[in-house]
Amino acid sequence: MYDGGRRGLLKAGLSILVSASLGRHAAAASSVQGIDPRFGRIVAPDAALRTLYNGGRWCEGLCWSPSRGGLVFSDTRSNRLSLLRDDGSVTTLRDPSDNANGNVLDAGGRLVTCEHRTRRVTREEPDGRLTVLADRFEGKRLNSPNDAALAPDGAIWFTDPVFGIRQPDEGLMAEPEQDARRVYRIDPSGRVDAMIATLDQPNGLAFSPDGRTLYVADSGAALNPEGAAEILAFPVAGGGQVGTGRRFAAVTSGVPDGLCVDAEGRVYAACEDGVHIHEADGTRLGRIATPGPAANVAFGGPEGRRLFIAAGPAIHAIDLRTRGLGF
């Protein structure tokens, strides 16, 4: 997940819906644009984007945590990990957080976090201790673990681009020790395996409902104008074996960042101009525009129908007609 100074203006001509104030939640301008009739099955015509929080620097790592009663999120540039409850209150979980970025719950409901500053992936135990799941590969330090996803077999997969060792506000500057920016798999036994080494800067990742497809955002263009700006789909077989990836979707505005999937297999991608929504075959159905560049996206809420969106200093939410994967 990478900022890179993206501050493009939203295109004109969109239908702007202004939401009314809801409880303690501030209203935010919302633009919902469908380009395929199937988009209506996802977002109601009167759906409104609400701003739930606006006190961060660069919000990331959205993860709905039922046991905590809210949304875990990272403010990477403020070096803080927090919990946003449904009533709008915010509680600090870790300060400092070692420039935490991506978060995911493991098969046991424990919080797994990617840390830029320490260049590691950790798991929080019930007593609050942190267990290091990965910090090296073949004896060399990782680049800067960025985002993580839980596979159906209980393995944790994570991406390892160089953003956290290239941005002063998001970690400690350093030269990479790894010769590639990979996607790794942490087996339930604890073994760390390199799975994909063909991407420029792997970023957000998410599994299809059956676990047979891994979607990975490649955000190379954030560092190099000629770099990648696309989402790849990789076939995953038993035992975590990965096949050759194919282009799932190209992004023409900025780069793709965080990803999530709904219960019907549609893919949601945080991008410069909002959240792009794609059918499982790659067809783009439409987008939910945000006031600023979107960095991360996740489902949550009591019924799993609430889509949370991290965009710069803010966290927004919109209620959908579909549930997120796992709800």
C-alpha positions as CSV (number, residue, x, y, z in Angstrom):
1,M,0.0,0.0,0.0
2,Y,1.6,3.2,-1.2
3,D,0.7,6.8,-1.2
4,G,3.3,8.3,-3.5
5,G,1.7,11.7,-3.4
6,R,-1.3,10.7,-5.3
7,R,-3.8,13.5,-5.2
8,G,-5.6,13.4,-8.5
9,L,-9.0,15.1,-9.0
10,L,-12.1,12.9,-9.5
11,K,-13.4,13.0,-13.1
12,A,-16.3,15.4,-13.7
13,G,-19.7,14.2,-14.8
14,L,-20.3,11.8,-11.9
15,S,-23.5,11.6,-10.0
16,I,-22.8,13.1,-6.6
17,L,-24.9,11.9,-3.6
18,V,-24.5,13.8,-0.4
19,S,-25.3,11.7,2.7
20,A,-27.2,13.0,5.7
21,S,-25.6,12.9,9.0
22,L,-26.0,9.6,10.8
23,G,-25.5,9.6,14.5
24,R,-22.0,10.7,15.4
25,H,-20.7,9.9,11.9
26,A,-20.0,12.9,9.6
27,A,-21.4,13.1,6.1
28,A,-19.1,12.7,3.1
29,A,-19.7,13.4,-0.6
30,S,-20.3,10.1,-2.3
31,S,-20.2,9.2,-6.0
32,V,-21.4,5.8,-7.1
33,Q,-20.9,5.0,-10.8
34,G,-22.1,1.8,-12.4
35,I,-21.0,0.9,-15.9
36,D,-22.6,-2.5,-16.0
37,P,-26.2,-3.4,-15.1
38,R,-25.0,-5.9,-12.5
39,F,-23.6,-3.1,-10.4
40,G,-27.1,-2.5,-9.1
41,R,-27.0,-5.9,-7.3
42,I,-24.1,-4.6,-5.2
43,V,-24.9,-0.9,-4.5
44,A,-28.4,0.6,-4.0
45,P,-29.1,3.8,-5.9
46,D,-29.4,5.7,-2.7
47,A,-26.4,4.3,-1.0
48,A,-24.3,7.0,0.7
49,L,-20.6,7.1,1.7
50,R,-20.1,8.1,5.3
51,T,-17.0,9.4,6.9
52,L,-16.4,7.5,10.2
53,Y,-13.0,8.9,11.1
54,N,-10.9,11.7,9.9
55,G,-8.0,12.0,12.3
56,G,-5.2,10.1,10.6
57,R,-2.3,10.8,8.3
58,W,-2.4,7.7,6.1
59,C,-4.9,5.1,7.1
60,E,-4.3,1.5,6.0
61,G,-4.7,-2.2,7.1
62,L,-8.5,-2.4,7.6
63,C,-9.5,-5.6,9.4
64,W,-12.9,-6.2,10.9
65,S,-12.4,-7.9,14.4
66,P,-15.6,-9.3,15.9
67,S,-13.9,-10.1,19.2
68,R,-12.8,-6.5,19.6
69,G,-16.1,-5.1,18.5
70,G,-14.9,-3.0,15.6
71,L,-12.5,-2.2,12.8
72,V,-8.7,-2.5,13.4
73,F,-6.8,-0.1,11.3
74,S,-3.2,1.2,10.9
75,D,-2.2,4.8,10.6
76,T,1.1,3.9,9.0
77,R,2.6,7.4,9.0
78,S,1.5,8.2,12.5
79,N,3.1,4.9,13.6
80,R,-0.1,3.8,15.4
81,L,-2.6,0.9,15.4
82,S,-6.1,1.6,16.4
83,L,-9.7,0.2,16.8
84,L,-12.7,2.1,15.4
85,R,-15.9,1.0,17.1
86,D,-19.4,1.2,15.6
87,D,-20.3,4.2,17.8
88,G,-17.4,6.2,16.3
89,S,-15.1,6.0,19.2
90,V,-11.4,5.2,18.6
91,T,-9.1,3.2,20.9
92,T,-5.3,3.0,20.5
93,L,-4.1,-0.6,20.3
94,R,-0.4,0.0,19.8
95,D,1.6,3.2,19.9
96,P,4.1,3.0,18.5
97,S,3.1,0.2,16.0
98,D,6.4,-0.1,14.2
99,N,4.7,1.6,11.2
100,A,2.1,-1.2,11.0
101,N,0.4,-1.6,7.6
102,G,-1.7,-4.6,6.6
103,N,-3.7,-6.6,9.2
104,V,-5.6,-9.9,9.0
105,L,-7.1,-12.4,11.4
106,D,-5.6,-15.8,11.4
107,A,-7.7,-19.0,11.5
108,G,-7.8,-18.7,15.3
109,G,-9.0,-15.1,15.3
110,R,-5.6,-13.7,16.3
111,L,-4.4,-10.4,14.7
112,V,-1.5,-10.8,12.2
113,T,0.2,-7.5,11.3
114,C,2.7,-6.4,8.7
115,E,5.3,-4.0,10.1
116,H,7.4,-1.7,8.0
117,R,9.8,-0.5,10.6
118,T,10.9,-3.9,11.8
119,R,10.4,-5.5,8.4
120,R,8.5,-8.4,9.8
121,V,5.1,-10.1,10.2
122,T,3.8,-10.6,13.7
123,R,0.9,-12.3,15.5
124,E,-0.7,-11.0,18.6
125,E,-1.2,-13.8,21.2
126,P,-4.2,-13.8,23.7
127,D,-1.9,-12.4,26.4
128,G,-0.8,-9.5,24.2
129,R,2.6,-10.8,23.4
130,L,3.8,-10.6,19.8
131,T,5.1,-13.6,18.0
132,V,7.3,-13.1,14.9
133,L,6.0,-15.2,12.1
134,A,8.4,-13.9,9.4
135,D,11.3,-11.4,9.3
136,R,13.8,-13.1,7.0
137,F,14.0,-15.3,4.0
138,E,17.1,-17.4,3.2
139,G,18.9,-15.6,6.0
140,K,18.3,-12.1,4.6
141,R,15.9,-9.5,6.0
142,L,12.6,-9.0,4.3
143,N,11.9,-5.7,2.4
144,S,8.9,-4.3,4.2
145,P,5.9,-6.6,4.6
146,N,2.9,-4.8,3.3
147,D,-0.4,-6.7,3.3
148,A,-1.6,-10.1,4.3
149,A,-4.4,-12.6,3.6
150,L,-5.7,-15.8,5.1
151,A,-5.9,-18.8,2.9
152,P,-8.6,-21.5,3.4
153,D,-5.9,-24.0,4.6
154,G,-4.9,-21.6,7.4
155,A,-1.8,-20.3,5.8
156,I,-1.0,-16.6,5.9
157,W,0.2,-15.0,2.6
158,F,1.9,-11.6,2.5
159,T,3.4,-9.2,0.1
160,D,6.9,-7.7,0.5
161,P,7.5,-4.6,-1.7
162,V,10.1,-1.9,-0.8
163,F,7.7,0.9,0.0
164,G,8.5,0.8,3.7
165,I,12.2,1.2,3.2
166,R,11.8,3.9,0.5
167,Q,9.4,6.3,2.3
168,P,10.8,8.2,5.4
169,D,7.4,8.5,7.1
170,E,6.6,4.8,6.8
171,G,9.7,3.0,8.2
172,L,13.5,3.2,8.3
173,M,15.3,3.8,5.0
174,A,17.5,0.9,3.9
175,E,18.7,-0.9,0.9
176,P,16.8,-4.1,0.2
177,E,18.6,-7.4,1.0
178,Q,16.2,-9.5,-1.0
179,D,16.8,-9.7,-4.8
180,A,13.1,-9.7,-5.5
181,R,9.8,-8.3,-4.2
182,R,7.9,-11.5,-3.5
183,V,4.7,-12.9,-2.3
184,Y,5.3,-15.3,0.6
185,R,3.3,-18.0,2.3
186,I,3.5,-18.8,6.1
187,D,2.5,-22.4,6.5
188,P,0.5,-23.2,9.7
189,S,3.6,-25.2,10.8
190,G,5.6,-21.9,10.7
191,R,7.6,-22.5,7.5
192,V,8.0,-19.5,5.2
193,D,8.0,-20.1,1.5
194,A,8.5,-17.8,-1.4
195,M,5.6,-18.3,-3.8
196,I,5.7,-15.5,-6.4
197,A,8.8,-13.5,-7.5
198,T,7.6,-12.1,-10.9
199,L,5.9,-8.9,-9.7
200,D,7.3,-5.4,-9.7
201,Q,5.9,-4.2,-6.3
202,P,3.3,-6.6,-5.0
203,N,0.8,-4.8,-2.8
204,G,-2.8,-5.8,-1.8
205,L,-3.9,-9.4,-2.0
206,A,-7.0,-11.5,-1.5
207,F,-8.3,-15.0,-2.2
208,S,-11.4,-16.0,-4.2
209,P,-14.1,-17.7,-2.2
210,D,-12.9,-21.2,-3.1
211,G,-9.3,-20.3,-2.4
212,R,-8.2,-21.4,-5.9
213,T,-7.4,-17.9,-7.1
214,L,-5.1,-15.4,-5.5
215,Y,-5.5,-11.8,-6.6
216,V,-2.4,-9.5,-6.2
217,A,-2.2,-5.8,-6.9
218,D,1.1,-4.9,-8.6
219,S,1.9,-1.2,-7.8
220,G,5.2,-0.8,-9.5
221,A,4.2,2.4,-11.2
222,A,4.1,4.1,-7.8
223,L,7.9,4.1,-7.9
224,N,8.6,4.0,-11.6
225,P,6.3,5.6,-14.2
226,E,6.9,2.6,-16.5
227,G,6.2,0.1,-13.8
228,A,3.1,-2.1,-13.4
229,A,-0.3,-0.9,-12.5
230,E,-2.5,-3.9,-12.6
231,I,-4.2,-6.7,-10.7
232,L,-3.0,-10.3,-11.4
233,A,-4.8,-13.5,-10.8
234,F,-2.8,-16.6,-9.9
235,P,-4.2,-20.2,-9.8
236,V,-3.6,-21.9,-6.4
237,A,-3.6,-25.7,-6.1
238,G,-3.5,-28.0,-3.1
239,G,-0.6,-27.5,-0.8
240,G,-0.3,-23.8,-1.8
241,Q,1.2,-24.4,-5.2
242,V,0.9,-21.4,-7.5
243,G,0.6,-21.4,-11.3
244,T,1.3,-18.7,-13.8
245,G,-0.5,-15.4,-13.2
246,R,-2.7,-13.6,-15.7
247,R,-3.8,-10.0,-15.9
248,F,-7.1,-9.7,-14.2
249,A,-7.5,-5.9,-14.5
250,A,-5.5,-3.0,-15.6
251,V,-5.7,0.3,-13.7
252,T,-5.4,3.6,-15.6
253,S,-5.6,6.0,-12.8
254,G,-2.8,5.6,-10.3
255,V,-2.0,2.1,-9.1
256,P,-4.1,-0.6,-7.4
257,D,-3.7,-0.9,-3.6
258,G,-5.6,-2.9,-1.1
259,L,-8.0,-5.7,-2.3
260,C,-11.0,-7.6,-0.9
261,V,-13.5,-10.1,-2.2
262,D,-17.2,-10.5,-1.5
263,A,-19.1,-13.7,-0.9
264,E,-20.0,-14.0,-4.6
265,G,-16.4,-13.7,-5.8
266,R,-16.4,-10.1,-6.9
267,V,-13.1,-8.2,-6.4
268,Y,-12.9,-4.7,-4.8
269,A,-9.7,-2.7,-5.4
270,A,-8.7,0.5,-3.7
271,C,-7.4,2.9,-6.4
272,E,-6.6,6.6,-6.8
273,D,-10.1,7.5,-7.9
274,G,-12.0,5.2,-5.4
275,V,-12.9,1.6,-5.2
276,H,-13.1,-0.3,-8.5
277,I,-15.4,-3.4,-8.4
278,H,-14.9,-6.3,-10.8
279,E,-16.8,-9.4,-11.6
280,A,-14.9,-12.7,-11.0
281,D,-14.2,-12.8,-14.8
282,G,-12.5,-9.4,-14.6
283,T,-15.3,-7.3,-16.0
284,R,-15.4,-4.0,-14.4
285,L,-18.8,-3.2,-13.0
286,G,-18.3,0.3,-11.6
287,R,-16.7,2.2,-8.8
288,I,-17.4,4.0,-5.5
289,A,-15.5,7.3,-5.6
290,T,-13.9,8.6,-2.5
291,P,-12.9,12.2,-1.5
292,G,-9.2,11.2,-1.7
293,P,-7.2,8.3,-3.1
294,A,-8.3,5.0,-1.6
295,A,-5.5,2.9,0.0
296,N,-7.4,-0.1,1.5
297,V,-10.8,-1.7,1.6
298,A,-12.5,-4.4,3.8
299,F,-15.9,-5.7,4.6
300,G,-17.3,-5.7,8.1
301,G,-20.1,-4.7,10.3
302,P,-22.6,-6.9,12.2
303,E,-23.9,-8.5,8.9
304,G,-20.7,-8.2,6.8
305,R,-22.4,-5.8,4.4
306,R,-20.5,-2.7,5.3
307,L,-17.6,-1.8,3.0
308,F,-14.9,0.2,4.9
309,I,-12.5,2.3,2.8
310,A,-9.3,3.9,4.0
311,A,-8.5,7.1,2.1
312,G,-5.6,9.2,3.3
313,P,-6.5,10.7,6.8
314,A,-10.0,9.2,6.7
315,I,-12.0,6.0,7.0
316,H,-15.3,5.9,5.1
317,A,-18.1,3.3,5.0
318,I,-20.9,2.4,2.6
319,D,-23.5,-0.3,3.2
320,L,-23.9,-2.7,0.3
321,R,-26.4,-5.3,-0.9
322,T,-23.8,-8.1,-0.7
323,R,-21.8,-9.6,2.1
324,G,-18.0,-9.8,2.3
325,L,-16.2,-13.1,2.1
326,G,-16.4,-15.0,5.4
327,F,-19.6,-13.4,6.6
